[in-house]
Amino acid sequence: MLRIDTHVHPNLKLFSRYLTRRKTRKIWKAFADHNLDAVLIAEHAFKQPVQAFRALKRSRPVGMSTHLIPGVEALTKEGVDVIVFSRDEYIFQQKDILTPYKLSFEELLCRIEQDDRLYGVVTHPFVLSETGMIAHFDVDCIRKSIRRLQFVERHNMCVWYLRIVFERLGLSTCVPRLYESFCATEEIPQDIVGAGIVFGGSDAHHPWDIGSHLQIHVPHTFAYEEIFDALIKPLHHRSFLIDKPDRVLLLSLVTSFITTPLEIIKKEWRLFYTLDLSFLSRSRRMFQPLVIFLRCAFVVSVLWVVTIPVRALL
């Protein structure tokens, strides 16, 4: 059996070598702890996916058997997330896909369909945010997109902690639509998946979120080419293992309420870089020092607020 997490964000602090090395060590340890054979690294397009992948790859421990699959969580003009990946680092040569808000959803699908070295995944379509397809398209469009791309992320654990909290507090009946979206994100109904090739991932942004993964029921192998072929071909039975101990529930909840707003602000204010590390337009380059200052000030402010209870006890 092969164990593959098809959706992981390194979420590295690339401005600091120390923080990057520290985070990558923890990520690789999590891969080893959960015996993952391969991981699809799908960093957000607005969070330097090329640099993040290569930083993680460089820090690979000696003797580690987990393979990294290069990918990106592309961001369309509508704000929809779509995972795009390739067998090798070919995906990192596609600047239009790596540039946030560059292509519309339809343009991205056509782009993938026309290039047999690229693979696209319909990604968490029922998330109730701008990143989910359901915010922009109807269910029939989701079905058609699955048929066109062939791959669908049936299992995604990004709202697992919210579903658990809702169930334990008895909120599932108070806001049923929201609760149903949590369930549909965690497992898309089979009638929508259809003949799509099933993917499943932790959607981890932190090491403690890593664990849940797709299981492909084939004879085990350590060869990357064989693992990749098993992932993209619908020849074998697939299942999904949820590996989220209760002890990480609070930690996942707290860190999500920090990470998610930061990502939203980064997108809304366009505080991101494209492949060549330049801003989206030349006119914005003059504001680079100001933008960096504002980013640092915002992070410091968040840390100041979060650590108030701790400092009060000192």
Backbone bond lengths (Angstrom), bond angles and torsions (degrees), N, CA, C in turn:
res aa  C-N    CA-C-N  psi(-1)  N-CA   C-N-CA  omega(-1)  CA-C   N-CA-C  phi
1 M - - - 1.461 - - 1.531 109.89 -
2 L 1.321 115.81 141.06 1.461 121.64 177.33 1.522 110.10 -104.49
3 R 1.318 116.09 138.34 1.463 122.54 178.67 1.527 108.66 -113.06
4 I 1.339 115.73 116.01 1.463 120.23 -175.57 1.527 110.14 -133.62
5 D 1.309 116.12 126.48 1.466 121.44 171.78 1.524 106.43 -95.36
6 T 1.324 117.03 114.17 1.465 120.53 -173.34 1.532 113.72 -94.69
7 H 1.330 117.38 17.87 1.470 118.39 -179.92 1.528 109.82 -161.65
8 V 1.323 115.93 94.19 1.468 120.99 178.37 1.528 109.53 -133.68
9 H 1.323 115.39 136.63 1.467 122.62 175.08 1.529 108.66 -108.16
10 P 1.326 119.03 118.78 1.471 119.31 175.45 1.527 112.01 -60.68
11 N 1.362 116.47 -36.00 1.466 121.26 177.46 1.526 110.86 51.98
12 L 1.333 115.15 50.96 1.460 121.05 -174.56 1.522 112.22 -85.63
13 K 1.324 115.03 151.12 1.467 121.77 172.60 1.528 107.04 -91.92
14 L 1.329 115.77 81.30 1.458 121.00 -171.08 1.524 113.72 -69.34
15 F 1.331 117.15 -11.85 1.465 119.46 177.97 1.521 111.61 -75.12
16 S 1.334 117.34 -11.93 1.463 121.74 -178.09 1.526 109.95 -128.39
17 R 1.324 117.10 119.20 1.464 120.34 178.04 1.526 111.18 -63.36
18 Y 1.327 115.47 -38.76 1.465 119.42 -179.22 1.525 110.95 -63.10
19 L 1.344 116.74 -49.79 1.459 120.19 -179.25 1.528 111.55 -65.25
20 T 1.331 116.44 -34.86 1.460 120.05 178.13 1.520 110.77 -65.18
21 R 1.323 117.19 -48.44 1.472 120.76 179.35 1.520 110.97 -62.23
22 R 1.317 115.99 -41.07 1.467 119.86 -179.53 1.525 110.98 -62.59
23 K 1.336 116.54 -44.42 1.464 120.80 -178.85 1.530 111.33 -68.40
24 T 1.318 117.27 -42.79 1.466 119.40 -178.17 1.526 111.56 -64.70
25 R 1.315 117.61 -35.20 1.472 120.05 176.65 1.524 110.74 -61.28
26 K 1.324 115.80 -42.89 1.465 119.78 179.93 1.529 111.37 -67.27
27 I 1.328 116.34 -36.93 1.467 120.12 179.46 1.522 110.52 -65.02
28 W 1.330 116.98 -47.01 1.463 120.13 179.40 1.525 111.37 -62.98
29 K 1.328 116.75 -36.24 1.469 119.50 177.25 1.525 110.51 -63.80
30 A 1.333 116.62 -40.29 1.467 120.44 178.23 1.525 110.79 -64.39
31 F 1.330 117.27 -39.96 1.469 120.24 176.46 1.528 110.43 -58.61
32 A 1.329 115.74 -44.18 1.466 120.44 -178.65 1.526 111.32 -68.72
33 D 1.328 116.68 -41.54 1.467 120.50 -178.85 1.524 112.15 -60.27
34 H 1.326 116.70 -31.60 1.465 120.78 -177.53 1.526 112.53 -102.70
35 N 1.328 116.49 10.32 1.471 122.23 174.61 1.525 112.69 53.08
36 L 1.319 116.63 44.20 1.458 120.22 -179.43 1.526 110.28 -79.69
37 D 1.326 115.54 131.91 1.464 120.46 179.12 1.520 111.53 -82.37
38 A 1.320 116.40 -32.19 1.465 120.62 179.18 1.521 109.25 -154.39
39 V 1.322 114.95 153.50 1.464 121.43 178.95 1.522 108.21 -137.35
40 L 1.327 115.87 129.23 1.461 120.43 175.56 1.524 107.56 -87.23
41 I 1.316 116.34 110.29 1.459 121.51 -179.55 1.523 108.06 -83.62
42 A 1.315 116.16 107.64 1.470 121.86 -175.25 1.522 109.72 -120.94
43 E 1.332 115.87 65.66 1.460 119.12 178.61 1.528 109.93 -65.91
44 H 1.325 115.43 149.69 1.461 120.69 178.43 1.528 110.12 -58.26
45 A 1.321 116.09 144.63 1.464 120.72 179.38 1.522 111.77 -61.46
46 F 1.330 116.94 -24.97 1.466 120.35 -178.18 1.529 112.57 -93.07
47 K 1.352 117.22 10.25 1.463 120.29 -179.12 1.533 111.24 -127.07
48 Q 1.322 115.84 41.92 1.465 122.52 174.76 1.536 112.60 51.35
49 P 1.320 117.45 64.02 1.466 121.48 -175.65 1.521 114.61 -62.37
50 V 1.332 117.38 -34.73 1.468 119.99 -179.69 1.523 110.10 -66.69
51 Q 1.327 115.90 -49.86 1.458 120.39 -179.34 1.526 111.07 -64.10
52 A 1.327 117.13 -37.91 1.463 120.85 -179.54 1.524 110.87 -64.68
53 F 1.333 116.55 -45.61 1.466 120.23 179.79 1.520 110.80 -61.34
54 R 1.319 116.46 -46.59 1.462 120.00 -175.87 1.522 112.11 -70.16
55 A 1.325 116.98 -32.95 1.469 119.82 176.01 1.521 110.43 -65.25
56 L 1.326 116.17 -41.21 1.464 120.35 178.49 1.525 110.32 -67.60
57 K 1.309 116.26 -40.45 1.467 121.01 179.78 1.525 111.40 -64.32
58 R 1.336 116.78 -40.84 1.471 120.78 -179.94 1.521 112.01 -63.94
59 S 1.308 116.66 -30.42 1.463 120.63 -175.35 1.523 112.78 -89.74
60 R 1.316 117.47 8.27 1.465 122.08 -178.19 1.534 110.06 -56.90
61 P 1.322 118.24 123.04 1.468 120.89 -179.92 1.531 111.39 -66.92
62 V 1.302 116.16 151.01 1.459 121.48 177.49 1.529 109.16 -63.73
63 G 1.314 116.34 132.38 1.458 120.63 178.34 1.511 114.87 86.70
64 M 1.341 117.46 -2.36 1.465 120.68 179.78 1.529 109.69 -71.24
65 S 1.333 116.70 131.01 1.464 120.94 -176.82 1.526 113.16 -96.37
66 T 1.322 118.25 -11.05 1.466 121.03 -179.12 1.528 110.61 -69.18
67 H 1.337 116.05 129.10 1.463 121.14 178.51 1.530 110.16 -94.92
68 L 1.324 116.32 148.34 1.459 122.00 175.93 1.523 109.44 -105.00
69 I 1.333 116.09 130.06 1.456 122.01 176.42 1.524 107.61 -102.71
70 P 1.341 118.28 122.56 1.472 120.18 -177.22 1.523 112.94 -73.36
71 G 1.315 115.55 133.50 1.457 120.22 179.27 1.512 111.38 -161.63
72 V 1.308 115.34 -178.95 1.461 122.10 177.92 1.521 107.96 -151.25
73 E 1.314 116.57 146.31 1.459 120.10 170.93 1.527 106.19 -93.74
74 A 1.328 114.62 92.61 1.462 121.24 -176.15 1.522 110.55 -66.62
75 L 1.327 115.35 153.11 1.462 121.83 -178.69 1.523 108.54 -122.15
76 T 1.328 116.95 114.42 1.463 121.19 -176.73 1.526 111.41 -80.61
77 K 1.328 116.20 172.27 1.461 120.91 178.45 1.518 111.61 -58.29
78 E 1.333 116.18 -32.71 1.467 120.04 -179.97 1.521 112.25 -76.47
79 G 1.341 116.89 -15.12 1.458 120.64 -176.86 1.508 113.65 98.54
80 V 1.340 117.59 9.90 1.464 122.14 -177.76 1.528 110.33 -83.50
81 D 1.332 115.98 138.08 1.463 121.85 175.32 1.525 110.14 -86.03
82 V 1.321 116.36 134.41 1.466 122.34 174.76 1.523 107.99 -140.42
83 I 1.326 117.08 120.66 1.459 120.13 176.58 1.526 109.21 -76.00
84 V 1.326 115.82 128.47 1.463 122.38 175.50 1.528 106.97 -124.65
85 F 1.329 116.78 131.70 1.460 119.87 -177.64 1.519 110.54 -142.04
86 S 1.319 115.70 170.89 1.458 121.44 179.28 1.525 109.16 -147.66
87 R 1.320 115.34 166.51 1.467 120.10 -178.02 1.529 111.39 -65.40
88 D 1.322 115.65 -39.16 1.460 121.31 177.32 1.532 108.21 -121.42
89 E 1.305 117.81 -161.11 1.466 120.42 -176.43 1.525 113.29 -83.22
90 Y 1.300 116.59 21.10 1.465 122.03 177.53 1.529 111.48 -56.72
91 I 1.320 117.31 -35.86 1.467 121.70 -179.81 1.524 110.74 -57.87
92 F 1.331 117.37 -31.22 1.458 120.81 -176.43 1.533 113.00 -77.53
93 Q 1.322 116.67 -2.13 1.465 121.02 174.84 1.530 111.72 -95.20
94 Q 1.331 116.69 -4.05 1.466 121.65 -174.74 1.528 109.67 -96.77
95 K 1.320 116.20 84.27 1.460 120.54 -172.88 1.527 112.52 -62.80
96 D 1.332 117.07 -34.64 1.464 118.60 -178.93 1.522 111.78 -65.21
97 I 1.335 116.64 -33.82 1.468 120.40 178.26 1.524 110.72 -76.27
98 L 1.320 116.25 -34.81 1.465 120.79 -178.63 1.525 112.83 -77.09
99 T 1.320 117.29 -14.71 1.465 120.59 -178.69 1.526 110.41 -87.63
100 P 1.328 118.42 118.96 1.470 120.94 179.81 1.522 112.16 -59.53
101 Y 1.319 115.80 138.63 1.470 123.76 176.09 1.534 113.30 64.50
102 K 1.308 118.07 16.78 1.466 121.07 -178.36 1.533 111.38 -78.16
103 L 1.331 117.01 -46.92 1.458 122.47 -175.68 1.522 111.07 -110.30
104 S 1.309 116.07 146.20 1.465 119.49 172.02 1.526 108.30 -75.00
105 F 1.315 116.63 168.41 1.464 120.16 179.74 1.526 110.48 -58.82
106 E 1.317 116.81 -45.28 1.469 120.66 179.92 1.526 111.19 -65.29
107 E 1.313 117.54 -40.90 1.465 120.75 178.44 1.522 111.24 -63.06
108 L 1.328 116.18 -39.26 1.465 119.97 179.46 1.525 110.71 -65.89
109 L 1.333 116.90 -44.31 1.461 119.69 178.35 1.526 111.28 -60.49
110 C 1.318 116.73 -44.51 1.473 120.57 178.42 1.528 110.60 -62.55
111 R 1.316 115.25 -39.93 1.477 120.62 179.71 1.526 110.57 -60.56
112 I 1.316 116.92 -43.03 1.465 121.58 -179.74 1.527 110.48 -69.52
113 E 1.328 116.12 -42.42 1.465 120.29 -179.19 1.527 112.25 -62.25
114 Q 1.318 117.11 -30.24 1.464 121.45 -176.16 1.529 113.30 -86.61
115 D 1.325 117.21 -6.20 1.467 120.84 -177.82 1.524 108.85 -123.73
116 D 1.326 117.42 109.11 1.461 120.41 -175.37 1.522 113.52 -75.51
117 R 1.326 117.30 0.53 1.465 120.17 175.14 1.527 111.94 -96.93
118 L 1.318 116.49 -3.69 1.462 121.39 179.45 1.521 110.79 -110.79
119 Y 1.327 115.31 146.55 1.463 121.80 177.15 1.527 108.10 -129.29
120 G 1.323 116.40 137.15 1.455 120.92 -179.79 1.513 111.37 -120.00
121 V 1.313 115.93 147.06 1.461 122.15 -177.91 1.526 109.49 -124.11
122 V 1.325 117.00 127.09 1.467 120.51 171.04 1.523 106.35 -67.07
123 T 1.322 115.83 114.33 1.465 121.77 -166.23 1.529 112.33 -107.68
124 H 1.333 116.07 127.83 1.474 124.39 -178.62 1.534 112.39 25.52
125 P 1.332 118.51 62.87 1.477 120.96 -173.59 1.521 114.95 -64.80
126 F 1.350 117.96 -20.38 1.462 119.76 -175.04 1.526 113.87 -101.98
127 V 1.324 116.84 10.96 1.466 119.57 173.75 1.527 108.97 -64.95
128 L 1.338 116.24 131.22 1.463 119.97 -178.35 1.526 110.51 -83.28
129 S 1.308 115.12 68.02 1.460 121.97 174.24 1.517 107.10 -153.56
130 E 1.330 116.28 176.78 1.462 120.08 -179.58 1.520 112.21 -62.55
131 T 1.329 117.40 -19.93 1.465 120.45 -176.32 1.521 113.13 -79.80
132 G 1.321 117.47 -13.57 1.460 121.02 179.99 1.521 111.78 -94.51
133 M 1.313 117.01 143.69 1.467 121.17 -179.23 1.516 112.40 -59.43
134 I 1.338 116.65 -33.04 1.466 120.74 -174.19 1.526 111.48 -63.46
135 A 1.331 117.80 -19.57 1.470 121.27 178.37 1.524 111.86 -76.05
136 H 1.328 116.94 -14.46 1.462 120.78 -175.24 1.530 113.50 -126.56
137 F 1.330 116.62 -24.58 1.458 120.64 -174.40 1.526 110.09 -132.21
138 D 1.330 116.05 165.69 1.460 119.39 177.76 1.528 110.50 -89.75
139 V 1.327 115.60 176.78 1.463 121.01 -176.06 1.524 111.48 -64.43
140 D 1.323 117.46 -35.87 1.467 120.26 178.56 1.524 111.31 -61.29
141 C 1.319 116.42 -38.17 1.463 120.46 178.03 1.527 110.50 -65.84
142 I 1.325 116.29 -36.83 1.467 120.29 176.87 1.523 109.81 -62.69
143 R 1.329 116.44 -45.03 1.472 120.46 178.44 1.532 110.94 -60.05
144 K 1.316 116.54 -44.79 1.467 120.61 -179.10 1.529 110.85 -64.83
145 S 1.318 116.38 -38.34 1.465 120.20 179.63 1.524 110.93 -65.64
146 I 1.322 116.37 -37.88 1.467 120.50 176.82 1.524 110.28 -63.41
147 R 1.328 116.01 -42.05 1.470 119.26 178.67 1.530 111.05 -64.69
148 R 1.322 116.90 -36.74 1.466 120.22 -178.24 1.531 112.07 -72.90
149 L 1.316 116.85 -45.94 1.461 120.17 -177.89 1.525 112.59 -83.20
150 Q 1.329 116.69 -25.07 1.467 125.20 179.06 1.522 113.62 79.49
151 F 1.326 117.63 -21.36 1.461 120.42 -177.48 1.531 110.24 -112.47
152 V 1.335 115.32 140.70 1.461 119.98 179.28 1.523 109.47 -140.56
153 E 1.312 115.27 135.55 1.461 120.34 176.20 1.530 107.64 -82.54
154 R 1.312 114.99 88.65 1.466 118.80 -178.03 1.525 111.15 -70.64
155 H 1.312 116.51 -32.79 1.468 120.94 -176.99 1.526 109.96 -118.48
156 N 1.313 116.10 126.29 1.458 122.06 177.43 1.523 107.93 -144.41
157 M 1.335 115.92 130.94 1.464 120.61 -172.60 1.525 113.94 -100.95
158 C 1.334 117.47 18.29 1.469 119.64 -174.09 1.529 113.52 -66.95
159 V 1.330 117.57 -23.99 1.472 119.52 179.96 1.524 111.30 -116.56
160 W 1.308 116.58 19.02 1.467 121.00 -179.64 1.525 111.53 -55.43
161 Y 1.326 116.13 -47.62 1.464 120.49 -175.88 1.526 111.27 -64.53
162 L 1.334 117.44 -33.98 1.466 120.29 177.97 1.527 111.08 -69.60
163 R 1.321 116.22 -39.01 1.473 119.20 177.71 1.524 110.34 -62.24
164 I 1.324 116.78 -43.60 1.464 120.82 -179.99 1.530 110.68 -62.57
165 V 1.321 116.73 -44.87 1.468 120.96 179.44 1.524 110.55 -61.45
166 F 1.322 117.10 -44.41 1.464 121.17 179.02 1.521 111.16 -60.19
167 E 1.310 117.24 -42.55 1.465 120.80 -179.13 1.522 111.22 -67.09
168 R 1.308 117.22 -41.80 1.461 120.51 -176.48 1.525 112.43 -73.91
169 L 1.329 116.34 -26.67 1.467 119.84 178.33 1.525 112.42 -95.43
170 G 1.320 116.60 1.39 1.458 120.83 179.59 1.512 114.10 68.72
171 L 1.325 117.07 29.90 1.463 121.03 -177.32 1.526 113.13 -92.21
172 S 1.324 116.53 -5.75 1.462 119.45 -174.88 1.523 112.50 -63.56
173 T 1.332 117.10 -28.83 1.470 120.38 178.89 1.528 112.25 -90.05
174 C 1.328 116.71 -17.09 1.472 120.13 -179.81 1.532 111.49 -77.11
175 V 1.303 115.84 -40.55 1.479 120.98 177.84 1.529 108.01 -127.95
176 P 1.319 116.30 72.01 1.472 120.37 -173.39 1.520 114.27 -60.83
177 R 1.330 117.52 -36.21 1.469 119.01 -178.18 1.525 111.18 -63.95
178 L 1.318 115.99 -41.42 1.456 120.10 179.26 1.526 110.56 -66.43
179 Y 1.331 115.61 -43.68 1.465 119.93 179.60 1.527 111.03 -63.46
180 E 1.321 116.71 -40.06 1.468 120.43 178.78 1.525 111.17 -63.98
181 S 1.327 116.47 -34.60 1.472 119.02 177.63 1.528 110.84 -66.94
182 F 1.347 116.49 -36.34 1.465 119.98 175.66 1.526 110.13 -59.77
183 C 1.323 115.47 -47.39 1.470 120.78 -177.90 1.525 111.24 -65.01
184 A 1.342 116.38 -40.92 1.469 120.36 -179.06 1.525 111.54 -69.97
185 T 1.330 116.89 -27.36 1.462 120.19 176.33 1.522 110.11 -73.97
186 E 1.328 115.27 -40.66 1.461 120.05 -179.90 1.524 111.47 -69.13
187 E 1.329 116.46 -33.34 1.469 120.32 176.58 1.525 109.48 -154.32
188 I 1.331 116.15 108.45 1.461 121.15 178.95 1.524 109.40 -69.89
189 P 1.328 118.56 135.27 1.470 121.36 178.40 1.528 111.95 -56.10
190 Q 1.327 115.95 144.38 1.458 121.50 -175.82 1.523 112.86 -61.72
191 D 1.334 117.45 -32.86 1.468 119.05 -178.07 1.531 112.12 -66.54
192 I 1.329 116.82 -20.05 1.464 120.84 176.34 1.529 110.47 -90.36
193 V 1.316 116.06 -36.72 1.467 120.58 178.66 1.521 110.49 -62.21
194 G 1.331 116.28 -42.21 1.458 120.59 179.77 1.514 111.83 59.44
195 A 1.316 115.94 -129.19 1.468 121.31 -178.77 1.523 112.01 -93.47
196 G 1.333 116.82 12.01 1.462 119.99 -179.69 1.512 112.11 -63.33
197 I 1.321 115.95 145.72 1.462 121.49 176.52 1.525 107.88 -77.53
198 V 1.319 115.96 121.57 1.469 121.74 -170.32 1.526 112.42 -78.18
199 F 1.324 114.70 130.44 1.455 123.09 169.90 1.528 107.40 -114.66
200 G 1.329 115.39 160.22 1.459 119.67 177.68 1.510 110.26 -157.98
201 G 1.331 116.09 132.22 1.454 118.19 -176.80 1.507 114.05 -146.89
202 S 1.307 114.67 165.49 1.461 121.46 -179.53 1.521 111.67 -77.52
203 D 1.338 117.30 -23.43 1.468 122.15 -171.80 1.526 109.42 54.11
204 A 1.331 114.81 37.38 1.461 120.79 -175.51 1.520 111.59 -70.62
205 H 1.332 114.99 138.97 1.459 122.16 171.99 1.527 110.62 -114.49
206 H 1.335 115.71 -8.82 1.458 121.93 -179.12 1.529 108.58 -139.79
207 P 1.331 118.38 153.95 1.468 121.11 -176.73 1.523 113.94 -55.33
208 W 1.339 117.42 -36.12 1.465 119.06 -178.33 1.531 112.90 -72.71
209 D 1.327 117.00 -12.09 1.465 119.62 176.55 1.525 112.23 -84.46
210 I 1.330 117.15 -13.74 1.464 121.56 -177.91 1.526 109.65 -76.05
211 G 1.320 116.28 141.41 1.468 119.63 177.97 1.512 112.51 156.48
212 S 1.325 117.20 -55.35 1.461 120.94 179.15 1.529 108.94 -65.69
213 H 1.337 116.03 139.81 1.460 117.89 -173.85 1.524 112.05 -158.85
214 L 1.314 114.23 162.67 1.457 123.13 175.98 1.526 109.03 -80.29
215 Q 1.330 115.34 140.19 1.459 120.72 176.34 1.527 108.81 -117.64
216 I 1.319 116.18 122.89 1.461 121.57 177.53 1.523 107.38 -107.92
217 H 1.310 116.09 120.62 1.463 121.22 -171.68 1.525 111.20 -85.53
218 V 1.331 113.68 79.18 1.465 122.87 175.98 1.526 107.25 -132.85
219 P 1.329 117.90 163.10 1.467 119.61 174.29 1.523 110.43 -57.07
220 H 1.310 116.34 136.76 1.457 120.47 -175.49 1.524 111.70 -66.60
221 T 1.324 115.05 144.86 1.457 121.92 176.70 1.519 109.50 -147.08
222 F 1.329 116.46 152.75 1.460 121.32 176.30 1.526 111.44 -101.37
223 A 1.323 117.40 -4.22 1.461 121.55 -175.71 1.524 110.86 -78.34
224 Y 1.327 116.82 126.39 1.465 121.14 -176.59 1.519 112.02 -59.89
225 E 1.318 118.35 -45.64 1.460 121.51 -177.22 1.524 111.21 -59.94
226 E 1.316 116.87 -40.50 1.462 120.75 179.78 1.529 111.06 -69.55
227 I 1.314 116.48 -38.22 1.467 120.61 177.75 1.523 110.02 -64.91
228 F 1.320 116.91 -45.03 1.463 120.99 -179.34 1.526 110.56 -63.54
229 D 1.325 116.86 -43.15 1.469 120.33 179.14 1.523 111.32 -62.28
230 A 1.326 116.69 -39.53 1.466 120.10 178.49 1.521 110.93 -64.86
231 L 1.338 116.30 -33.73 1.462 120.81 -178.83 1.524 112.01 -69.34
232 I 1.323 117.92 -40.08 1.470 120.52 -172.59 1.525 113.58 -93.17
233 K 1.333 117.30 -6.06 1.465 119.20 -178.76 1.528 110.80 -109.08
234 P 1.329 117.77 135.71 1.474 121.61 -175.82 1.526 113.21 -86.73
235 L 1.317 116.88 45.07 1.465 119.84 -172.03 1.519 113.43 -95.49
236 H 1.324 117.15 -15.42 1.457 119.04 -171.17 1.530 111.33 -130.54
237 H 1.315 114.35 154.91 1.471 120.76 179.13 1.527 110.40 -63.97
238 R 1.339 115.00 143.38 1.456 121.27 179.43 1.522 110.44 -127.80
239 S 1.310 115.08 145.45 1.461 120.90 174.49 1.522 107.50 -139.70
240 F 1.328 115.67 172.43 1.463 119.59 -177.98 1.513 109.14 -130.54
241 L 1.320 116.01 128.01 1.459 121.93 179.59 1.520 109.76 -101.67
242 I 1.323 116.34 120.85 1.465 121.24 175.34 1.517 108.35 -89.32
243 D 1.300 116.27 116.07 1.456 122.02 -178.68 1.525 108.21 -124.67
244 K 1.326 115.41 79.78 1.465 121.93 -178.07 1.529 108.64 -134.32
245 P 1.329 118.10 89.93 1.465 120.08 179.82 1.521 112.24 -64.70
246 D 1.323 116.01 150.85 1.463 120.93 -178.74 1.527 112.95 -59.20
247 R 1.327 115.93 -26.64 1.471 118.90 -176.11 1.529 112.76 -65.00
248 V 1.352 117.49 -19.61 1.468 119.11 179.78 1.525 111.74 -97.80
249 L 1.341 116.99 1.46 1.461 119.97 -176.69 1.528 111.74 -59.01
250 L 1.326 116.99 -53.57 1.464 120.82 -178.31 1.525 110.89 -64.68
251 L 1.329 116.12 -41.12 1.459 120.62 -179.88 1.528 110.82 -62.29
252 S 1.331 116.66 -44.11 1.468 120.77 178.53 1.520 110.93 -63.99
253 L 1.321 115.99 -39.14 1.462 121.02 -178.92 1.529 110.89 -64.41
254 V 1.331 116.22 -48.04 1.466 121.06 -177.38 1.524 111.04 -66.03
255 T 1.329 116.72 -48.31 1.468 119.65 -177.29 1.522 111.67 -66.63
256 S 1.330 116.77 -30.98 1.462 119.58 178.27 1.521 110.68 -66.83
257 F 1.329 116.91 -38.12 1.460 120.50 179.76 1.531 112.07 -71.79
258 I 1.331 116.61 -10.09 1.466 120.54 172.97 1.526 110.23 -97.40
259 T 1.334 115.73 -48.20 1.470 120.96 -175.68 1.521 112.49 -65.93
260 T 1.333 117.02 -45.86 1.469 120.34 -175.33 1.526 112.93 -61.93
261 P 1.341 119.94 -48.98 1.475 119.02 177.30 1.525 113.05 -60.43
262 L 1.336 116.83 -37.42 1.461 119.59 178.49 1.524 111.17 -62.92
263 E 1.334 116.22 -39.70 1.468 119.93 178.90 1.525 111.05 -67.88
264 I 1.319 116.38 -39.28 1.471 119.95 178.97 1.523 110.51 -62.96
265 I 1.334 116.37 -45.11 1.466 120.67 179.48 1.525 110.57 -63.18
266 K 1.324 115.61 -40.61 1.463 119.68 -179.87 1.520 111.01 -61.67
267 K 1.327 116.82 -38.46 1.466 120.63 178.87 1.518 111.51 -73.72
268 E 1.331 116.34 -47.76 1.461 120.38 -175.34 1.527 112.04 -64.44
269 W 1.323 116.88 -38.33 1.457 120.99 -179.14 1.528 112.48 -90.39
270 R 1.337 116.08 0.89 1.469 121.71 -179.48 1.533 111.59 57.86
271 L 1.321 115.85 41.51 1.464 120.09 179.73 1.523 109.79 -89.86
272 F 1.315 115.75 61.22 1.459 119.37 -178.58 1.520 109.74 -144.50
273 Y 1.318 114.13 168.85 1.456 121.37 -178.04 1.522 109.89 -117.45
274 T 1.335 116.15 154.85 1.455 120.86 174.39 1.524 108.53 -93.45
275 L 1.316 116.59 -172.95 1.459 121.59 -174.04 1.520 113.09 -55.41
276 D 1.337 117.12 -39.33 1.461 120.31 -176.99 1.527 112.52 -88.33
277 L 1.327 115.45 14.24 1.461 122.45 176.90 1.522 113.27 63.40
278 S 1.310 117.37 23.03 1.462 121.43 173.47 1.514 108.31 -107.09
279 F 1.328 117.23 159.75 1.453 119.23 177.07 1.516 109.80 -71.97
280 L 1.311 115.55 166.55 1.459 119.86 -174.98 1.525 112.75 -58.96
281 S 1.296 119.24 -32.08 1.461 121.28 178.94 1.524 109.27 -133.04
282 R 1.314 116.15 151.78 1.462 120.69 -178.41 1.521 111.90 -62.78
283 S 1.316 115.47 -32.53 1.465 119.22 -177.45 1.517 111.86 -63.05
284 R 1.354 115.86 -22.34 1.460 118.59 -178.59 1.522 112.06 -86.31
285 R 1.320 118.67 -13.86 1.455 120.30 -174.68 1.521 111.98 -63.63
286 M 1.338 116.59 -32.60 1.457 119.85 -179.55 1.527 111.58 -64.74
287 F 1.349 115.96 -20.61 1.456 119.52 -178.54 1.526 112.06 -93.19
288 Q 1.333 117.86 5.17 1.455 120.47 -175.42 1.528 113.13 -55.35
289 P 1.353 119.63 -49.42 1.470 118.50 179.04 1.530 112.56 -58.87
290 L 1.343 116.59 -40.24 1.460 120.12 179.53 1.523 110.86 -64.95
291 V 1.320 116.25 -41.88 1.462 120.62 -179.71 1.521 110.86 -62.85
292 I 1.328 116.36 -44.53 1.465 120.13 179.13 1.524 110.37 -61.62
293 F 1.336 116.29 -42.21 1.464 120.22 178.40 1.528 111.03 -61.50
294 L 1.338 116.75 -45.17 1.462 120.72 -179.51 1.523 111.41 -63.96
295 R 1.324 116.38 -39.09 1.461 119.46 178.67 1.521 110.54 -62.68
296 C 1.322 116.08 -46.36 1.464 120.14 179.86 1.526 110.82 -63.44
297 A 1.329 116.28 -42.39 1.463 120.35 179.91 1.521 111.13 -63.13
298 F 1.325 116.29 -38.97 1.462 119.80 179.88 1.525 110.80 -66.26
299 V 1.331 116.62 -44.66 1.463 120.26 179.84 1.521 110.54 -61.72
300 V 1.332 116.64 -43.52 1.467 120.71 178.68 1.526 110.36 -61.85
301 S 1.325 117.32 -40.55 1.467 121.50 179.54 1.523 111.19 -63.17
302 V 1.327 116.12 -43.60 1.464 120.23 179.04 1.521 110.47 -62.66
303 L 1.332 116.38 -45.83 1.463 120.08 179.37 1.525 111.00 -62.73
304 W 1.327 117.06 -36.75 1.467 121.26 179.04 1.525 110.42 -62.48
305 V 1.311 116.94 -45.37 1.464 121.19 -179.12 1.524 110.85 -67.39
306 V 1.329 116.59 -44.83 1.463 120.95 -176.69 1.520 111.73 -63.75
307 T 1.332 116.94 -34.17 1.469 120.23 -176.15 1.522 113.71 -91.12
308 I 1.324 118.28 5.33 1.471 120.70 178.83 1.531 112.06 -55.52
309 P 1.355 119.82 -48.53 1.474 119.39 179.81 1.524 112.63 -60.55
310 V 1.327 117.30 -38.18 1.461 120.69 -179.32 1.520 110.37 -67.47
311 R 1.333 116.38 -44.84 1.464 119.90 -179.13 1.522 111.81 -67.10
312 A 1.316 116.59 -27.23 1.465 120.07 179.34 1.528 111.62 -68.67
313 L 1.336 115.44 -26.41 1.466 119.78 -179.02 1.522 112.74 -85.04
314 L 1.327 116.42 -14.58 1.468 119.91 -177.39 1.524 111.94 -81.99
